[in-house]
Amino acid sequence: MTSQPSDPRGPGRSHCRRSPRRPRGLRATAVLGVLALTAGLASCGTGADAEADDSRRLLLGHGAEPGNPRSLAAEHFSERVAEETDGRIEAQVLGQESLGSDSDMMVSVASGTLDMSVNSQGPFSPVVPEANLVGLPFLFENSEHAYEVIDGEAGDHLAAEAEERGYHVLAWWDNGVRDITNSTRPIEDVEDLRGLQIRTPDDPMTIDIFRSLGASPTPMAFGELYLGLRQGAVDGQENPVVNIHSSSLHEVQDHLAVTGHKYELNPFVISTQTWATLDEEDQELLSELAIEARDHQRALMQKQTEEIYSEYEDTLEVTHPDREAFREATGDVYESWRQEHPEFYELITEAAEQTRATHEEDAP
């Protein structure tokens, strides 16, 4: 992914009128329009006004729906930035893929046309290929196990790699442990997945996992998933239940299999071009508030996950397949990714094993 130089943004707070939000149908036009509008707003207060006003607007994009922990924590981060800077820095949040898909936003952050994004592991992985290994099947017993590993040396390694490619990692937020839904049959064992068309993100690790389980992985943009399920373009999908619920995918699915087959993170990244324009004090403040918002988001994920599991026991047919059988069926995935990234493979798998015993009793 190649960074493109972008025009510097003026530091002044804008008092220009904002255009109404554009419909999402014309995605490419809307993305370009919103980014151009925002760049204009950010640069309106140049000249004499800028000398008297050092305020900044930073645009933060994400793809989550309202009520999703990622969305709620992004708003929390924005509020805390405004509080701690007395409004001098504004983190303007635009969610629901209004600035394009997660992949689109990763490109925009690299080019400097988008300041920040709470993104997804799949689109982050082409930038830092080792990040794929965070999603090794059944690597973590639960989310807390993943936190312990990702907040350590493994996460530091990924952040250093991202920095070289135009992304400063502010924090690793939680995209949850993933389960499987479908509208064809309940999944009791590995054989029940055979032949099912399962929507996956365009993520090589997830595709490898579902191929090893005998399913037919079908990459599809998340924004197209509800319609794809309703129209039968795919039989099912895999996601954390929080994402399933906030996007109402349960309305077009009958069966939930609590497999916990994969953990994913949400990288909260800021363009290194934007980062370089901030003084050291503001950099420290944004880093602290991103960690604070991370903890808030993780707590929301845990709370909502428990509540949604309880709700789905009454509304869907829920199964709890034997994790060990699924782990054995996906063993070949480990070998192929070990060969791809041997050093990081050793780092993350050893860290996971060293901390596994304290989390095994809490596995889903």
C-alpha positions as a printed Julia matrix, in Angstrom:
364×3 Matrix{Float64}:
   0.0     0.0    0.0
   1.7     3.22  -1.15
   1.37    6.45   0.75
   0.45    9.49  -1.32
   1.42   13.0   -0.23
  -1.54   15.12   0.84
  -2.09   18.81   1.32
  -1.49   19.89   4.9
  -4.59   20.84   6.81
  -4.94   24.22   8.39
  -5.05   24.16  12.18
  -7.9    26.62  12.68
 -11.32   25.57  13.99
 -13.83   25.87  11.19
 -17.07   27.8   11.37
 -18.1    26.8    7.86
 -21.53   25.27   7.31
 -21.57   21.5    6.92
 -23.38   19.75   4.15
 -26.02   17.17   5.08
 -24.91   13.54   5.26
 -24.88   11.9    1.85
 -26.71    8.64   1.16
 -24.54    5.52   1.26
 -25.64    4.18  -2.12
 -23.11    6.09  -4.19
 -20.23    4.89  -2.02
 -17.22    6.12  -4.0
 -18.7     9.58  -4.63
 -19.8     9.91  -1.01
 -16.39    8.96   0.37
 -14.55   11.45  -1.81
 -17.13   14.14  -1.05
 -17.02   13.71   2.72
 -13.22   13.64   2.81
 -13.0    16.72   0.59
 -15.59   18.52   2.72
 -13.78   17.64   5.93
 -10.43   18.76   4.55
 -12.06   22.06   3.62
 -13.6    22.47   7.06
 -10.29   21.74   8.73
  -8.52   24.4    6.65
 -11.14   27.17   6.78
  -9.53   28.88   9.77
  -6.14   29.66   8.25
  -4.39   33.04   8.12
  -5.0    35.54  10.9
  -7.67   33.37  12.54
  -5.26   30.43  12.74
  -2.65   32.58  14.5
  -5.15   33.34  17.26
  -6.7    29.86  17.41
  -4.6    26.68  17.54
  -7.6    24.36  17.53
  -7.64   21.16  15.48
 -10.29   18.91  14.02
  -9.25   15.27  13.6
 -11.54   13.02  11.57
 -12.09    9.53  13.04
 -13.78    6.93  10.82
 -15.09    3.44  11.6
 -17.49    0.92  10.13
 -19.56   -0.12  13.14
 -23.28    0.41  13.64
 -24.72    2.64  16.4
 -24.78    0.83  19.73
 -21.83   -1.38  18.83
 -19.03   -1.09  21.42
 -16.67    0.21  18.75
 -19.1     3.02  17.94
 -19.84    3.83  21.6
 -16.15    3.89  22.54
 -15.27    6.09  19.57
 -17.82    8.61  20.82
 -16.39    8.24  24.34
 -12.9     8.97  22.98
 -14.22   12.05  21.14
 -15.91   13.38  24.28
 -12.84   12.83  26.42
 -10.57   14.57  23.9
 -12.88   17.59  23.93
 -12.97   17.58  27.75
  -9.24   17.28  28.26
  -8.37   19.94  25.68
 -11.25   22.33  26.49
 -12.41   21.9   22.91
  -9.05   22.8   21.39
  -8.91   19.37  19.69
 -12.07   17.89  18.19
 -12.17   14.22  17.21
 -15.07   14.15  14.77
 -16.49   10.62  14.51
 -18.08    9.25  11.33
 -19.21    5.62  11.55
 -21.34    3.09   9.65
 -18.86    3.02   6.74
 -19.85    6.59   5.83
 -16.22    7.13   4.77
 -16.06    3.8    2.95
 -15.25    0.27   4.04
 -12.55   -0.52   6.57
 -10.22   -1.22   3.64
 -11.04    2.18   2.11
 -10.32    3.87   5.41
  -6.97    2.13   5.8
  -5.94    3.56   2.42
  -7.18    7.03   3.44
  -5.23    6.94   6.7
  -2.04    5.95   4.88
  -2.47    8.83   2.42
  -3.21   11.31   5.19
  -6.69   12.21   3.91
  -8.22   10.54   6.98
  -6.67   11.21  10.37
  -7.79    8.2   12.42
  -9.7     4.95  12.16
 -10.82    2.29  14.58
 -10.44   -0.38  11.95
 -10.57   -4.18  11.65
  -7.94   -6.89  11.7
  -8.69   -8.1    8.16
  -7.94   -4.8    6.37
  -5.01   -4.18   8.74
  -3.4    -7.5    7.85
  -2.29   -6.56   4.3
  -0.39   -3.68   5.9
   1.14   -5.84   8.66
   0.87   -9.47   7.46
   1.94  -10.86  10.85
  -1.36   -9.55  12.26
  -3.05  -12.48  10.55
  -1.56  -14.73  13.22
  -3.61  -13.05  15.96
  -6.48  -14.99  14.37
  -4.91  -18.46  14.46
  -7.77  -20.88  15.22
  -8.34  -21.41  18.95
  -5.1   -19.61  19.81
  -6.84  -17.89  22.73
  -9.26  -19.33  25.24
 -11.23  -16.1   25.48
 -10.91  -12.35  25.01
  -9.09  -11.76  28.3
  -6.46  -14.28  27.23
  -6.02  -12.35  23.98
  -5.69   -9.04  25.83
  -2.87  -10.39  27.96
  -0.9   -11.38  24.87
  -1.73   -8.47  22.57
  -0.99   -5.84  25.23
   2.52   -7.25  25.51
   5.44   -7.88  23.18
   3.28   -9.27  20.37
   1.28   -6.06  20.1
   4.43   -3.95  20.34
   5.89   -5.85  17.38
   2.79   -5.26  15.24
   2.71   -1.58  16.17
   6.35   -1.11  15.16
   5.69   -2.72  11.78
   2.63   -0.51  11.24
   4.6     2.65  12.08
   6.93    2.0    9.14
   3.93    1.85   6.81
   2.21    5.09   7.75
   0.1     4.05  10.76
   0.73    4.93  14.38
  -1.16    2.47  16.59
  -2.89    4.24  19.46
  -4.42    1.11  21.0
  -5.67   -2.39  20.28
  -9.44   -2.47  20.75
 -11.47   -5.69  20.91
 -13.31   -7.18  17.93
 -14.22  -10.27  19.92
 -14.2   -14.04  19.71
 -16.05  -15.24  16.64
 -18.93  -17.72  16.34
 -20.88  -19.15  13.4
 -24.48  -18.63  12.33
 -26.37  -20.17   9.44
 -29.9   -20.72   8.15
 -29.48  -24.32   6.95
 -28.89  -26.6    9.95
 -27.57  -26.62  13.51
 -23.82  -27.19  13.78
 -23.04  -29.91  16.31
 -19.7   -31.09  14.9
 -17.23  -30.36  12.11
 -19.13  -32.45   9.56
 -22.14  -30.15   9.86
 -20.12  -27.37   8.25
 -19.22  -29.37   5.18
 -20.48  -27.72   2.0
 -22.02  -24.68   3.68
 -21.31  -21.34   2.04
 -20.02  -19.19   4.89
 -19.45  -15.5    4.38
 -16.02  -14.41   5.6
 -14.19  -11.12   5.42
 -11.55  -10.95   2.7
  -9.08  -12.27   5.23
  -6.68  -15.13   4.39
  -6.64  -16.6    7.91
 -10.42  -16.87   8.14
 -10.61  -18.33   4.65
  -7.99  -20.94   5.57
  -9.9   -21.87   8.73
 -13.19  -22.49   6.97
 -11.59  -24.39   4.13
  -9.97  -26.67   6.7
 -13.42  -27.21   8.27
 -14.9   -28.28   4.93
 -17.04  -25.18   4.38
 -17.01  -22.96   1.31
 -15.7   -19.57   2.48
 -17.21  -16.7    0.5
 -15.63  -13.26   1.02
 -18.19  -10.45   1.08
 -18.16   -6.87   2.38
 -19.78   -6.6    5.79
 -22.12   -3.89   4.57
 -23.56   -6.34   2.03
 -23.93   -9.24   4.46
 -27.49   -8.73   5.74
 -28.89   -8.67   2.2
 -26.68  -11.59   1.16
 -28.04  -13.71   4.0
 -31.63  -12.67   3.4
 -31.41  -13.46  -0.31
 -29.58  -16.75   0.25
 -26.36  -15.72  -1.52
 -24.59  -17.4    1.42
 -25.83  -19.9    3.99
 -24.2   -18.33   6.99
 -21.43  -16.16   8.4
 -19.0   -15.85  11.3
 -18.64  -12.88  13.64
 -18.61  -11.96  17.31
 -22.19  -11.99  18.58
 -21.94   -8.26  19.33
 -21.45   -7.56  15.62
 -24.16  -10.05  14.7
 -26.61   -8.32  17.01
 -25.81   -4.69  16.2
 -26.26   -5.43  12.48
 -29.44   -7.49  13.07
 -28.03  -10.55  11.31
 -30.04  -12.72  13.71
 -33.14  -11.64  11.81
 -32.03  -13.68   8.79
 -30.35  -16.61  10.59
 -31.77  -19.56  12.53
 -28.76  -21.31  14.11
 -25.86  -20.1   16.26
 -22.86  -22.33  16.95
 -20.74  -21.04  19.84
 -17.37  -22.11  18.45
 -15.06  -19.3   19.58
 -12.89  -20.33  16.65
 -10.96  -17.09  16.23
 -10.14  -13.85  18.03
  -9.75  -10.53  16.24
  -8.65   -7.09  17.32
  -9.63   -3.6   16.22
  -6.49   -1.53  15.57
  -7.04    2.12  16.49
  -4.64    3.9   14.14
  -3.74    7.49  13.36
  -1.93    8.57  10.2
   1.77    9.13  10.86
   1.4    12.32   8.8
  -1.19   13.63  11.27
   0.77   12.3   14.24
   3.86   14.26  13.19
   1.9    17.54  13.27
   0.96   17.1   16.95
   3.24   18.31  19.71
   4.55   15.82  22.25
   2.02   16.82  24.92
  -0.93   16.23  22.58
   0.54   12.93  21.4
   0.77   11.74  25.0
  -2.78   12.86  25.71
  -4.28   11.12  22.68
  -2.36    7.95  23.55
  -3.68    7.99  27.12
  -7.27    8.64  26.01
  -7.1     5.91  23.36
  -6.1     3.41  26.06
  -8.87    4.7   28.33
 -11.37    4.28  25.48
  -9.94    0.82  24.77
 -10.69   -0.29  28.3
 -14.18    1.19  28.02
 -14.74   -0.61  24.71
 -13.5    -3.94  26.05
 -15.82   -3.69  29.05
 -18.74   -2.95  26.73
 -17.81   -5.95  24.58
 -17.84   -8.27  27.58
 -21.14   -6.93  28.92
 -22.94   -6.98  25.58
 -21.58  -10.43  24.69
 -23.03  -11.97  27.86
 -26.38  -10.26  27.34
 -26.62  -11.29  23.69
 -25.74  -14.94  24.38
 -28.58  -14.99  26.91
 -31.0   -13.42  24.44
 -30.05  -15.8   21.63
 -30.72  -18.83  23.8
 -34.38  -17.82  23.51
 -34.48  -16.65  19.89
 -32.06  -18.91  17.96
 -31.18  -22.59  18.03
 -27.87  -22.48  19.9
 -25.31  -25.28  19.89
 -21.99  -25.64  21.7
 -19.76  -27.86  19.55
 -16.7   -29.62  20.98
 -13.9   -27.07  20.62
 -11.21  -29.74  20.72
 -12.61  -31.44  17.62
 -12.62  -28.13  15.77
  -9.1   -27.38  17.01
  -7.84  -30.69  15.61
  -9.59  -30.09  12.28
  -7.79  -26.76  11.84
  -4.32  -27.99  12.83
  -2.93  -27.66   9.3
  -3.59  -23.91   9.41
  -0.9   -23.55  12.07
   1.79  -25.2    9.98
   1.16  -23.1    6.88
   1.26  -19.82   8.83
   4.32  -20.91  10.82
   6.19  -21.23   7.54
   4.91  -17.82   6.39
   5.99  -15.83   9.48
   8.23  -18.06  11.63
   9.56  -15.42  14.03
   6.24  -13.83  14.92
   4.61  -17.27  14.98
   6.99  -18.32  17.75
   6.47  -15.05  19.61
   2.68  -15.11  19.7
   2.14  -18.86  20.14
   4.64  -19.06  22.99
   3.04  -16.06  24.7
  -0.39  -17.68  24.32
   0.81  -20.99  25.77
   2.55  -19.34  28.72
  -0.68  -17.61  29.72
  -3.21  -20.27  28.7
  -3.59  -22.06  32.03
  -5.06  -19.03  33.79
  -7.84  -18.71  31.17
  -8.85  -22.26  30.31
 -11.73  -22.46  32.77
 -13.37  -19.39  31.2
 -13.33  -20.64  27.6
 -16.67  -20.18  25.77
